[in-house]
Amino acid sequence: MSDVCDHVAAMLHPLPARGQVPDEVFDDVVDQVLHDRERDAAGLRLAWEETGHDPLLSALSGLAQQRAQIEDHIRVLLAYARTFAHPRPYPLTDLAVAAGMSFSGVRTAYHDDHVTAVADRTGLRPPRRPSPAEPAEPPQAPTARPSRVAGSRSRRRS
């Protein structure tokens, strides 16, 4: 007889369909999935008996923690790609596709603490930031407005 622990484990470890994995390893993959189901169901059941924590809520909470950790990893990798990668940063469009984000989402996804995390984890030095008094780029001469094409006339209202 199965219980909520078995059901949660089955949802977390779905059996593959034929064709999803090569035929020569299909039985081994199914055996591994069934083993993972039994292990997780037993762990959920033990936690339920010892602490009274609902297995479904515990599984959801654990997945939410994993999601937060994955999101942090994504932000740190984006900080690396945009701040530390040489000779130039990765293009925002490439990062957006790879991370499943929008172009603008990539630009705002990471902050100074993520840049610091990259430096701490890799030993890389954060790039030097210009001081507020120092312009980020050398000033450029103002560009002239394009002149009208010879012979063109502006329309006038009568």
C-alpha positions, 0 to 999 in steps of 0.5 A: 500500500502506498502513501503520500511519501511514495506519491511524492517520490514518484512525482520527483522521480518519474520513470522514463518512457521507452525511447527517452534513453537508449534501449541498452541502458533502459532497464538500468535507468528504470532500476535507478529511478525505482531505487531513488524513489524508495530512498526518498520515500523512506527519508520522507516517511522517517522525517514525517514520523520523527518530526511530524513534518508533512512530506509534501510540504517538506518536498516543496520547501526543499525544492524552493531552497534548491531553486534559490541556490540555483538562482544564486548560481545563475546570478554569480555566473552572469556576474562573471560573464559580464564583469570578469570574462576577457577579452570582452564580456559575453553578449547579453543576448547570448546570456539571455538565451542560455539562462532563459531570461530576457535581455534586460533581465540579464542586465539587472540579475546580478549585483555587487555582492555577486561580483564579490562572490565571483572574486572570492570564489575564483581569486580573480580581482574585481575590475577597477571602477572609475571614481565618480569624478573620473569619466567612465569613457573619454569624452567624445566630440559632439557629433554633427547632425546629418545634413539634409540630402541635396535637393530635398524639400520639407513639406509645408502646410498650407 
